[in-house]
Amino acid sequence: MAFVDWLQNDTLGLLLLAAASVAVLLVLIIKVKLEPFIALLIVGILTALAGGVSVADLVGSATGASESILEKGYAGTLGHITVIIGLGTVLGALLESSGAAEVLLARLTKVFGTKGTPVAIGICGFVLGIPVFFDIGIFVLAPLVYVAARQGGGSLVKYAMPLLAGLSVTHAFLPPHPGPVTAAGLFGVDLGWVLLMGFAVGIPAFIVSGLLWGIWIGNRVHAFIPATSAKLQDEAEDRTPPSMGVVALVIGLPLLLILGGTFGNILLPEGPLRNLLTLVGTPAIALTLAVLLSMWLLGLRRGRSSSDIASIISKALNPVGMLLLVIGSGAFFGAVLSATGIGEAVAGSLSSLGWPIILSAFVISSGLRIAQGSATVAIVTTGGILQAAVESGGYSQPQLALLVAAVASGSVIASHVNDGGFWIIQRYFNMTVAQTLRTWTVLETVLALTGFAVAAGIWALM
């Protein structure tokens, strides 16, 4: 039993357990071809038991399981994301079926040229990713990737990687996203400086990871629109496509509502206006309003019947069930890694190395990200670990903002099988697990290393 005790309580043992669980998971998915949501569930349960998690904590009891890791692991993520995925999928289907996505893509292509379409989509992801969460951005903007692949040919990866890089950079580095906002609060730095340094670090990271690496690897990894995904675009040649104004309204409405809710909560005093903005700025409410508007503007007003719209929505939602199962299982696996103490072991071992604080910020955040999967959790935990050292260091506001950027850089490194976003991307863009590791995982690593290099470079000049 000495080995079991070492495995469950020693830092090296916990790290070995984490590495073994990920290795087994990859073998089951890649070699055995087991469905990912089943593999994640099996490996999560075995890892929890091997890590010393009690059966009661893992699955609850016959009379109550709502507080168990199994149910909370699934519910925590799915409770937030299920409605958003459903509404985002419906909105995307309505945009695609009406030709709205083609209208927007044509406008972007006119500016950047046909060969510059991946760049245009990437910039769209960066700009629109500022006010919205990463996953919402995927669901709203993914139709552009499909349309671009149909029109321009080639792999979905070539168009998806720049979009994902833009969304990931804004999620990691820029307020009002929860990670940088929380780290700013822990380090006592003004959000204006976080925003400034976030752009200074994030723009080069976006260019290198999304536009250089993303397009390069996209031409070499081939993932195509699935044959089972019926093209929803209108068959009638005489149907007039929606105007650019209508397209901008449908896409921009949820973004503006979410942005209004975010900043209204920060800038406005308590009162009816703030409550209204908070209500309509909630992502689920904002997307619901956008879906209702699109059903009218892109469907009923253009001559479609209610049954036509229902058919489009039904077809679009068919693959959502499997997507939710995979995401939920990934969230459960991440919860297990946290419950076993693996995340704490990683943080503790890295914080004791005595490196310069900006390097420690990056490395601790990277270790936590790799161990448990969540970028936001990595940022928040690293901020808590370094808070005392930061408070006693006498750093300037720009330096503190650079520390936030370093933490944020580490928080996005090496997205893999314990990250819910990994499975969203794998399923949404029709890649195998191996292809997702070659593309998305490497993209996030390039983004992280570039972001940290820029932050460290600016730090050295101060």
C-alpha positions as CSV (number, residue, x, y, z in Angstrom):
1,M,0.0,0.0,0.0
2,A,3.0,2.3,0.2
3,F,2.9,2.8,-3.6
4,V,-0.8,3.7,-3.4
5,D,-0.1,6.2,-0.6
6,W,2.7,7.7,-2.6
7,L,0.6,7.9,-5.7
8,Q,-2.2,9.7,-3.9
9,N,-0.2,12.1,-1.7
10,D,3.2,12.7,-3.1
11,T,3.6,15.5,-5.7
12,L,5.6,13.2,-8.1
13,G,3.0,10.5,-7.6
14,L,0.1,12.8,-8.5
15,L,2.0,14.1,-11.6
16,L,2.6,10.5,-12.6
17,L,-1.1,9.7,-12.2
18,A,-2.1,12.7,-14.3
19,A,0.3,11.7,-17.1
20,A,-0.9,8.1,-17.0
21,S,-4.6,9.1,-17.2
22,V,-4.0,11.3,-20.2
23,A,-1.9,8.7,-21.9
24,V,-4.6,6.0,-21.4
25,L,-7.3,8.4,-22.6
26,L,-5.4,9.1,-25.8
27,V,-4.8,5.4,-26.4
28,L,-8.5,4.7,-25.9
29,I,-9.6,7.4,-28.3
30,I,-6.9,7.3,-31.0
31,K,-6.0,3.6,-31.1
32,V,-9.0,1.8,-29.7
33,K,-11.4,4.2,-31.4
34,L,-13.6,4.4,-28.4
35,E,-16.2,7.2,-28.5
36,P,-14.6,10.2,-26.7
37,F,-17.4,10.8,-24.2
38,I,-17.3,7.2,-23.1
39,A,-13.4,7.2,-22.8
40,L,-13.5,10.4,-20.8
41,L,-16.1,9.0,-18.4
42,I,-14.2,5.7,-17.9
43,V,-10.8,7.3,-17.4
44,G,-12.2,10.0,-15.2
45,I,-13.8,7.4,-12.9
46,L,-10.6,5.2,-12.8
47,T,-8.4,8.3,-12.1
48,A,-10.6,9.4,-9.3
49,L,-10.5,6.0,-7.6
50,A,-6.7,5.7,-8.1
51,G,-6.2,9.2,-6.7
52,G,-8.0,8.4,-3.5
53,V,-11.4,10.1,-4.2
54,S,-14.0,8.3,-2.1
55,V,-16.9,6.6,-3.8
56,A,-19.3,8.9,-2.0
57,D,-17.5,12.0,-3.3
58,L,-17.3,10.6,-6.8
59,V,-20.9,9.3,-7.4
60,G,-22.8,10.2,-4.2
61,S,-25.2,7.7,-2.7
62,A,-28.4,5.8,-3.6
63,T,-30.4,8.6,-2.0
64,G,-28.6,11.7,-3.3
65,A,-25.9,12.4,-5.9
66,S,-26.4,16.1,-6.7
67,E,-23.2,17.0,-4.9
68,S,-21.1,14.3,-6.4
69,I,-18.1,15.0,-8.6
70,L,-19.8,13.1,-11.4
71,E,-23.0,15.2,-11.5
72,K,-21.4,18.5,-10.6
73,G,-18.6,17.9,-13.2
74,Y,-21.2,17.5,-15.9
75,A,-23.7,20.1,-14.6
76,G,-21.2,22.9,-13.9
77,T,-20.2,23.2,-17.6
78,L,-23.4,22.0,-19.3
79,G,-25.5,24.2,-17.1
80,H,-23.7,27.2,-18.5
81,I,-23.2,26.0,-22.1
82,T,-26.1,23.9,-23.1
83,V,-28.6,26.7,-23.9
84,I,-25.8,28.7,-25.5
85,I,-24.8,25.9,-27.8
86,G,-28.4,25.2,-28.8
87,L,-29.2,28.8,-29.5
88,G,-25.9,29.5,-31.2
89,T,-26.4,26.5,-33.4
90,V,-29.9,27.6,-34.4
91,L,-28.6,31.2,-35.1
92,G,-25.8,29.8,-37.2
93,A,-28.2,27.6,-39.2
94,L,-30.5,30.5,-40.0
95,L,-27.6,32.7,-41.0
96,E,-26.2,30.0,-43.3
97,S,-29.6,28.9,-44.8
98,S,-30.5,32.5,-45.7
99,G,-27.2,33.2,-47.4
100,A,-26.4,35.8,-44.7
101,A,-23.0,34.3,-44.0
102,E,-22.2,34.5,-47.7
103,V,-23.1,38.2,-47.7
104,L,-20.8,38.9,-44.8
105,L,-18.0,36.8,-46.2
106,A,-18.3,38.5,-49.6
107,R,-17.9,41.9,-47.9
108,L,-14.8,40.7,-46.1
109,T,-13.4,39.1,-49.2
110,K,-13.8,42.3,-51.1
111,V,-11.5,44.0,-48.5
112,F,-8.9,41.3,-48.1
113,G,-9.1,39.5,-51.4
114,T,-10.0,35.8,-52.0
115,K,-6.7,34.6,-50.8
116,G,-7.0,36.8,-47.7
117,T,-10.3,35.1,-46.6
118,P,-8.6,33.3,-43.6
119,V,-7.1,36.6,-42.5
120,A,-10.5,38.3,-42.7
121,I,-12.2,35.5,-40.7
122,G,-9.4,35.7,-38.1
123,I,-9.8,39.5,-37.7
124,C,-13.5,39.0,-37.4
125,G,-12.9,36.5,-34.6
126,F,-10.5,38.9,-32.8
127,V,-12.8,41.9,-33.0
128,L,-16.0,40.1,-32.1
129,G,-14.3,38.0,-29.4
130,I,-13.7,41.1,-27.2
131,P,-17.3,41.3,-25.9
132,V,-18.3,37.6,-26.1
133,F,-17.1,34.4,-24.5
134,F,-14.9,32.0,-26.5
135,D,-17.5,29.3,-27.0
136,I,-20.3,31.8,-28.0
137,G,-18.0,33.3,-30.6
138,I,-17.4,29.8,-32.1
139,F,-21.1,29.1,-32.3
140,V,-22.0,32.5,-33.9
141,L,-19.1,32.7,-36.3
142,A,-18.5,29.0,-37.3
143,P,-20.9,29.4,-40.3
144,L,-18.3,31.7,-41.9
145,V,-15.8,28.9,-41.8
146,Y,-18.2,26.5,-43.5
147,V,-19.1,29.0,-46.1
148,A,-15.5,30.0,-46.8
149,A,-14.5,26.3,-47.1
150,R,-17.4,25.7,-49.6
151,Q,-16.6,28.8,-51.7
152,G,-12.8,28.8,-51.5
153,G,-12.2,25.1,-51.2
154,G,-9.6,23.4,-49.1
155,S,-9.6,22.3,-45.5
156,L,-11.9,23.7,-42.8
157,V,-8.7,24.0,-40.7
158,K,-7.3,26.8,-42.9
159,Y,-10.3,29.0,-42.1
160,A,-11.0,27.7,-38.5
161,M,-7.5,28.3,-37.0
162,P,-7.4,32.1,-37.6
163,L,-10.9,32.4,-36.2
164,L,-10.0,30.4,-33.1
165,A,-6.8,32.3,-32.5
166,G,-8.7,35.6,-32.5
167,L,-11.3,34.3,-30.1
168,S,-8.7,32.7,-27.8
169,V,-6.5,35.8,-27.6
170,T,-9.4,38.1,-26.5
171,H,-10.6,35.5,-24.0
172,A,-7.2,35.2,-22.4
173,F,-5.9,38.7,-22.5
174,L,-8.6,41.3,-22.6
175,P,-11.3,42.5,-20.2
176,P,-14.2,42.0,-19.8
177,H,-13.4,38.3,-19.9
178,P,-13.3,36.8,-16.4
179,G,-9.7,35.6,-16.3
180,P,-7.9,38.9,-16.9
181,V,-10.4,40.8,-14.8
182,T,-10.0,38.5,-11.9
183,A,-6.2,38.5,-12.1
184,A,-6.3,42.3,-12.3
185,G,-8.2,42.4,-9.0
186,L,-5.8,40.0,-7.3
187,F,-2.8,42.0,-8.4
188,G,-4.4,45.4,-7.8
189,V,-3.9,46.7,-11.4
190,D,-6.2,49.1,-13.2
191,L,-8.2,47.5,-16.0
192,G,-7.0,50.2,-18.4
193,W,-3.4,49.0,-18.1
194,V,-4.6,45.4,-18.5
195,L,-6.4,46.3,-21.7
196,L,-3.4,48.2,-23.0
197,M,-0.9,45.5,-22.3
198,G,-3.4,42.9,-23.4
199,F,-3.5,44.4,-26.9
200,A,0.3,44.9,-26.9
201,V,0.8,41.2,-26.1
202,G,-2.3,39.7,-27.8
203,I,-2.0,41.2,-31.3
204,P,1.5,39.7,-32.0
205,A,0.3,36.4,-30.5
206,F,-2.7,36.5,-32.8
207,I,-0.6,37.2,-35.8
208,V,1.9,34.5,-35.1
209,S,-0.4,31.7,-34.0
210,G,-3.5,32.5,-36.1
211,L,-2.3,34.1,-39.3
212,L,1.2,32.5,-39.7
213,W,0.9,29.1,-38.0
214,G,-2.8,28.7,-38.4
215,I,-2.9,29.2,-42.1
216,W,0.3,27.2,-42.6
217,I,-1.0,24.1,-40.8
218,G,-4.4,24.6,-42.3
219,N,-3.0,23.9,-45.7
220,R,-1.4,20.6,-44.5
221,V,-4.2,19.1,-42.3
222,H,-7.3,18.2,-44.2
223,A,-10.7,18.2,-42.5
224,F,-13.7,18.8,-44.7
225,I,-17.4,19.6,-44.3
226,P,-19.0,16.3,-43.2
227,A,-21.1,14.5,-45.8
228,T,-23.9,14.1,-43.3
229,S,-24.1,17.9,-42.9
230,A,-26.6,18.9,-45.5
231,K,-26.1,22.3,-47.1
232,L,-28.9,24.5,-45.8
233,Q,-28.5,27.4,-48.3
234,D,-31.7,28.4,-50.2
235,E,-32.2,26.4,-53.3
236,A,-34.3,29.0,-55.1
237,E,-32.1,31.1,-57.4
238,D,-34.5,34.0,-57.4
239,R,-34.5,34.5,-53.6
240,T,-32.8,37.8,-52.8
241,P,-30.0,37.5,-50.3
242,P,-30.4,39.7,-47.1
243,S,-28.7,43.1,-47.1
244,M,-25.5,43.7,-45.3
245,G,-27.4,45.8,-42.8
246,V,-29.7,42.9,-41.8
247,V,-26.7,40.6,-41.5
248,A,-24.8,43.0,-39.3
249,L,-27.9,43.5,-37.1
250,V,-28.5,39.8,-36.6
251,I,-24.8,39.0,-35.8
252,G,-24.2,42.3,-33.9
253,L,-27.3,42.2,-31.7
254,P,-26.2,39.5,-29.3
255,L,-22.7,41.0,-29.2
256,L,-24.0,44.5,-28.4
257,L,-26.5,43.2,-25.8
258,I,-23.7,41.2,-24.0
259,L,-21.4,44.1,-24.2
260,G,-24.1,46.4,-22.8
261,G,-24.8,44.0,-20.0
262,T,-21.1,43.7,-19.1
263,F,-20.3,47.4,-19.0
264,G,-23.7,48.4,-17.7
265,N,-23.0,46.3,-14.6
266,I,-19.6,48.0,-14.2
267,L,-20.5,51.7,-14.9
268,L,-24.2,52.1,-13.9
269,P,-25.6,52.4,-10.4
270,E,-28.2,49.9,-9.1
271,G,-31.5,50.6,-10.8
272,P,-34.0,49.6,-13.5
273,L,-31.7,50.4,-16.4
274,R,-28.8,48.3,-15.0
275,N,-31.2,45.5,-14.3
276,L,-32.6,45.6,-17.8
277,L,-29.1,45.6,-19.4
278,T,-28.1,42.7,-17.2
279,L,-31.1,40.7,-18.2
280,V,-30.9,41.2,-22.0
281,G,-27.0,41.0,-21.8
282,T,-27.1,37.5,-20.3
283,P,-25.7,35.4,-23.2
284,A,-28.7,33.0,-23.2
285,I,-31.2,35.9,-23.3
286,A,-29.2,37.8,-25.9
287,L,-29.0,34.8,-28.2
288,T,-32.7,34.1,-27.7
289,L,-33.5,37.6,-28.9
290,A,-31.1,37.2,-31.8
291,V,-32.7,33.9,-32.8
292,L,-36.2,35.4,-32.7
293,L,-35.1,38.4,-34.8
294,S,-33.3,36.1,-37.3
295,M,-36.4,33.9,-37.6
296,W,-38.3,37.0,-38.7
297,L,-35.8,38.8,-40.8
298,L,-34.1,35.8,-42.4
299,G,-37.1,33.5,-42.5
300,L,-40.7,34.7,-42.3
301,R,-40.1,38.1,-43.9
302,R,-38.3,36.4,-46.8
303,G,-41.2,34.1,-47.6
304,R,-40.3,31.0,-45.6
305,S,-43.0,29.2,-43.7
306,S,-42.9,28.2,-40.1
307,S,-42.5,24.6,-41.1
308,D,-39.5,25.4,-43.2
309,I,-37.8,27.2,-40.3
310,A,-38.6,24.3,-38.0
311,S,-37.0,21.9,-40.4
312,I,-33.9,24.0,-40.7
313,I,-33.6,24.2,-36.9
314,S,-34.2,20.4,-36.5
315,K,-31.5,19.5,-38.9
316,A,-29.1,21.9,-37.3
317,L,-29.7,20.5,-33.8
318,N,-29.2,16.8,-34.8
319,P,-25.5,16.6,-33.9
320,V,-25.7,18.8,-30.7
321,G,-26.5,15.8,-28.4
322,M,-23.2,14.1,-29.0
323,L,-21.3,17.4,-28.8
324,L,-22.9,18.0,-25.3
325,L,-22.0,14.5,-24.1
326,V,-18.3,15.0,-25.1
327,I,-18.1,18.5,-23.5
328,G,-19.7,17.2,-20.3
329,S,-17.4,14.2,-20.1
330,G,-14.4,16.5,-20.6
331,A,-15.6,18.8,-17.8
332,F,-16.0,15.7,-15.5
333,F,-12.5,14.6,-16.3
334,G,-11.2,18.1,-15.4
335,A,-13.1,18.0,-12.2
336,V,-11.6,14.7,-11.3
337,L,-8.1,16.0,-11.8
338,S,-8.9,18.9,-9.5
339,A,-10.4,16.7,-6.8
340,T,-7.4,14.4,-6.7
341,G,-5.1,17.3,-5.8
342,I,-3.2,17.1,-9.1
343,G,-3.7,20.9,-9.8
344,E,-2.4,21.9,-6.4
345,A,0.6,19.6,-6.7
346,V,1.5,21.1,-10.0
347,A,1.2,24.7,-8.6
348,G,3.1,23.9,-5.5
349,S,6.1,22.3,-7.2
350,L,6.4,25.1,-9.7
351,S,6.1,28.0,-7.2
352,S,9.0,26.7,-5.2
353,L,11.6,27.0,-8.0
354,G,12.7,30.6,-7.2
355,W,12.5,32.0,-10.7
356,P,11.8,35.6,-11.7
357,I,8.2,36.5,-10.9
358,I,7.2,37.0,-14.5
359,L,8.6,33.6,-15.5
360,S,7.0,32.0,-12.4
361,A,3.7,33.5,-13.4
362,F,3.8,32.0,-16.8
363,V,5.1,28.5,-15.8
364,I,2.7,28.1,-12.8
365,S,-0.3,29.1,-15.0
366,S,0.9,26.8,-17.8
367,G,1.2,23.8,-15.4
368,L,-2.2,24.4,-14.0
369,R,-3.7,24.7,-17.5
370,I,-2.1,21.5,-18.6
371,A,-3.2,19.7,-15.4
372,Q,-6.8,20.7,-15.2
373,G,-7.8,22.2,-18.6
374,S,-9.6,25.5,-17.7
375,A,-7.9,28.8,-18.7
376,T,-9.9,30.8,-16.2
377,V,-9.1,28.4,-13.3
378,A,-5.4,28.6,-14.2
379,I,-5.5,32.4,-14.2
380,V,-7.4,32.6,-10.9
381,T,-5.3,30.0,-9.1
382,T,-2.0,31.4,-10.3
383,G,-3.1,34.9,-9.2
384,G,-3.9,33.6,-5.7
385,I,-0.6,31.8,-5.4
386,L,1.4,34.9,-6.5
387,Q,-0.7,37.6,-4.8
388,A,1.4,37.9,-1.7
389,A,4.7,38.1,-3.7
390,V,3.2,40.7,-6.0
391,E,1.9,42.9,-3.2
392,S,5.3,43.0,-1.5
393,G,7.2,43.6,-4.8
394,G,6.5,47.2,-5.3
395,Y,5.7,46.8,-9.0
396,S,4.4,49.6,-11.2
397,Q,1.0,49.4,-12.9
398,P,2.4,48.6,-16.3
399,Q,4.5,45.8,-14.7
400,L,1.5,44.4,-12.9
401,A,-0.4,44.4,-16.2
402,L,2.4,42.5,-17.8
403,L,2.2,39.9,-15.0
404,V,-1.5,39.5,-15.8
405,A,-0.5,39.0,-19.5
406,A,2.1,36.4,-18.5
407,V,-0.4,34.5,-16.4
408,A,-2.9,34.8,-19.3
409,S,-0.3,33.4,-21.7
410,G,0.3,30.3,-19.6
411,S,-3.5,29.8,-19.2
412,V,-4.0,29.0,-22.9
413,I,-1.1,26.7,-23.5
414,A,-1.5,23.2,-24.8
415,S,-5.2,22.7,-24.8
416,H,-5.8,19.0,-24.8
417,V,-8.3,16.3,-23.8
418,N,-9.2,17.7,-20.4
419,D,-10.3,21.0,-21.9
420,G,-14.0,21.4,-22.9
421,G,-13.0,23.7,-25.7
422,F,-10.8,21.0,-27.3
423,W,-13.9,18.8,-27.8
424,I,-16.0,21.7,-29.1
425,I,-13.4,22.4,-31.8
426,Q,-12.8,18.8,-32.6
427,R,-16.5,18.2,-33.2
428,Y,-17.4,21.5,-34.7
429,F,-14.7,21.4,-37.4
430,N,-14.9,17.7,-38.2
431,M,-11.3,16.8,-37.1
432,T,-10.0,13.6,-35.6
433,V,-8.5,13.8,-32.1
434,A,-5.0,13.5,-33.6
435,Q,-5.7,16.3,-36.1
436,T,-7.0,18.5,-33.2
437,L,-3.8,17.9,-31.3
438,R,-1.7,18.8,-34.3
439,T,-3.6,22.0,-35.0
440,W,-5.5,23.5,-32.1
441,T,-3.2,22.2,-29.3
442,V,-0.1,23.5,-31.2
443,L,-1.9,26.8,-32.0
444,E,-2.6,27.4,-28.4
445,T,1.0,26.6,-27.5
446,V,2.4,29.0,-30.1
447,L,0.0,31.7,-28.9
448,A,1.1,31.2,-25.3
449,L,4.8,31.2,-26.0
450,T,4.5,34.3,-28.3
451,G,2.4,36.1,-25.8
452,F,4.8,35.4,-23.0
453,A,7.8,36.3,-25.1
454,V,6.3,39.7,-25.9
455,A,5.4,40.3,-22.3
456,A,8.8,39.3,-21.0
457,G,10.4,41.5,-23.7
458,I,8.4,44.6,-22.6
459,W,9.2,43.7,-18.9
460,A,12.9,43.7,-19.7
461,L,12.8,47.2,-21.2
462,M,11.2,48.7,-18.1
